[in-house]
C-alpha cells in the first residue's frame, strides 16, 4: 500500500478520492494547506505527493520533498507550469491528468460568452429587486459572428463543436495545428484582427506567456470579447485593464487570473484583497470572473480522481507511465526513454 500526501484539499476532492482509494489500495493523508517549501515537511513518511495548479513546486520545495524520499508528484490537473523540471529531472517523476472533461471547460467558456453577451448576470440581480426593465440588456446574435479559438487541443476541439452549433464562423490559431483537419488556421495577428470573440484554450508556456498583450489588444476589433478558461498568465492583466477602461475590449470572461494563486479557491469576503488589478476588474459590469471553476463537474472530478490514482498505482507497480511529463528531452530524440515505454529517467 502506498501513501499519498494530498495538498490544497477541498471537500469536493475528498468525495471522489475517498470513493476510489480502497480500490487502488492506497492511503491518503489530506492537507488543507497549499504545497510550498514550508509545508513540504508534511509529506514525511509518504511515498508521493498529489498537487494542484496553485501549489508551489519550485526548487526549494522539490528539494525538501526529495530529501524526504518522495519519488513521485501526481498533479491532479493538466497544467504543470508551476514545476521546476530542471531540478526535478533525475530525482522526482511527474505525472498529470491530461484530460478529465473537455466538455466541462468548453461548456463553461460558452456559458461565459452567453452570460456576458445577454447580460444574464445583470438581469438576475435586477429581477431579485423586482426591477424588470430591459434597458441596457441588449446583446447580439452569436450566429454569423467570428470567434477566434487559440489552441486546438482536446478542449479547443470540443469548444469548436460547441461554437459550430451556434452557427459561428471560426478562426483557429495553434503553433501545432491538428494534422489533416479542415480547421481554418490563421496567424495569431489575423485571428485578433478578424474575431468578434477570442477564447483561449492553450497551455501556458514561455511562448504563450502574455500572448494577449498590449500589442495584441491593439490588433483586436473594437468591442471584442475575450474569454480565458485556460491559464491566467496568457493575458497581461495590466493590458486587459487598459483595454477595458478604453472600451477597446467590450467584455472579458475570466475563469483564471495570472496572480490567482493567493486568492482563488479561498474565501476573502471578510478581508481586503490586496491585488489592485483584480479588485478593479471585479468592479467592471462587463467583466465576469469565476474562481477557476470551469473544470468543476462531477464527471470531471471523478475522472481526475481515477486517472490520478491510476497514475500513482502504475508508478509503484512498475507499469507504463502513459501520463508522465517527459520534459527533459524531446520525444523525437532516439534516447528518450518514453520511446521505449519506460519512465522518463
Secondary structure, DSSP 8 states (H G I E B T S, - for coil): -EEEEE-S--HHHHHHHHHHHTTTTEEEEE-SS--STTTGGGGTT-SEEEE-TTS-BSHHHHHHHHHTT--EEEESSS--TTB-HHHHTTT-EEE--S-S-HHHHHHHHHHHHHHHHHTHHHHHHHHHTT----TT------TT-EEEEE--SHHHHHHHHHHHHTT-EEEEE-SS--TT----B--HHHHHHH-SEEEE-----TTTTT-B-HHHHHHS-TTEEEEE-S-GGGB-HHHHHHHHHHTSEEEEEES--TTGGGTTTS--TTS----HHHHHHHH-TTEEE--S-TT-SHHHHHHHHHHHHHHHHHHHTT---TTB---SS-TTSTT-GGGGTS---
